[in-house]
């Protein structure tokens, strides 16, 4: 039994191996032989059959109308955009202009010269008290107050015990040094107390040899303006007081608050 069983097993094994060789031979393809393509079922159509049909005349007309409208709109937008090019752009800076463009800003006109007859204030360089008939010093420390532009400050003479400077002198005053030769046309004075005065102009700091260019008409007080003929020139101006009022302390004093010279 063992021999018979072994024989059948060997026979079955041989039969299986032959079946395997036959199957491999059936699958083998020669390099000269075109492999057989496997057939597949065609896919279902995605669009209806009428979608593949050529467009009708009506459909062509609609397409052409839409295209024409698009062209018109695009052209209008292009013209509008071209008209705005450079409206807010400095093309000169981009293109490198070599010629400067005129500025659109405005400027004020230069100041014009004084019209005929108009005058300008002249600077005063220094001032001292003037007392040629006395000690030569008439409150010199107060003299600069006559051109400090402070209405509350002033120069005044020394106190005298009677009118007319108590008969001691014909007058006293203030000497102005203009620092250069000037030709005054108008002199304004501010007088806190009533007085009479004369104004002289010369090239030396002395009334002797100077020219009288104006005077008060009697005793005056407050703001007084003296107009000259504008024909006399000089460096020194003398305000010469010929009378002085009595003040609160009982003495007689002339007072000058401010003086301005125009020419």
Buried (B, 14 or more C-beta within 10 A) or exposed (E): EEEEEEEEEEEEEEEEEEEEEEEEEEEEEEEEEEEEEEEEEEEEEEEEEEEEEEEEEEEEEEEEEEEEEEEEEEEEEEEEEEEEEEEEEEEEEEEEEEEEEEEEEEEEEEEEEEEEEEBEEBEBEEBBBBBBEBEEEBBBEBBBBBBEEEEEEBBBBBBBEEEBBEEEBEBBBBBBBBEEEBBBBBBBBBBBBBBBBBBBBBEEBBBEEBBBBBBBEEBBBEEBEBEBEBEBBBBBBBBBBBBBBBBEEEBBBBBBBBBBBBB
